[in-house]
Amino acid sequence: MTASEPVTDEPTADGSGSRLMVSECFGVEVPTFQGEGPSCGHPALFIRLSRCNLTCTKCDTKYTWDWSQFDPRKESTKRSVADLVAWAASSPVGLVVITGGEPLIQQTRLVPLVRALTAGGKRVEFETNGTIAPAPELMADGVRFNVSPKLDSFGVKEAKSIVPDALEAFVVSGRAAFKFVASTMADLDRIAELADAHRLAPVWVMPEGTTPEAITATTQVLADSVAARHWHFTTRLHVLAFADTRGR
Ligand code: SF4
């Protein structure tokens, strides 16, 4: 069901001819915000890459990987690094979020993209599930990682979604925040166990939900306990503002 098959690389001297499997790009034509995590509310451009190495049942971007429901010929295109850099450069917005799916499946081809974006004055924020250690070349000034390990309760086996060596690489990078989706107090207890076991900090909690009503209800359930643990709390601004419309 997943489509994490390798993408043929097409190297050029500076990598600009490499092509990435892209699901969608948005934020230039119709401006938007980063909706989650440490940069919530910041104007942002989004490059959503296709494919994932997990199959979470609660995934809200199944069009990046679940070919039993979606057609990969319609849901993904190959776009060159040069094309993506030109697209981002056409906007004055300084933050580029590279998300998925799981973007680090394609990290070899992401190195020239990140180099070009940061050389052009952009900041880059990766959204990753934390199962793949980032390449050293991605540990550059202007690059941050929002690492979102998935719990059993999100519909994936933690035996697959919790990869200690990869989490360790993010911890030692000093460039990561660890953002967990939660809906219950039991989720918060499990997050605490994982944070202690793997020294994950800072911890961010995000309420599960794809409607404003669900986000609000879960926020109220979790808020006191998140505050008591001295963790960070984020909403899902794009759900509240844009009703989780795709491309916002
Ligand atoms: S890791 Fe993220 S993109 Fe991949 S299946 Fe899970 S929720 Fe979806």
Residues whose N, C-alpha, C, O or C-beta is under 5 A from the ligand:
A	BS01	SF4	C52 L54 T55 C56 C59 G100 G101 E102 N129
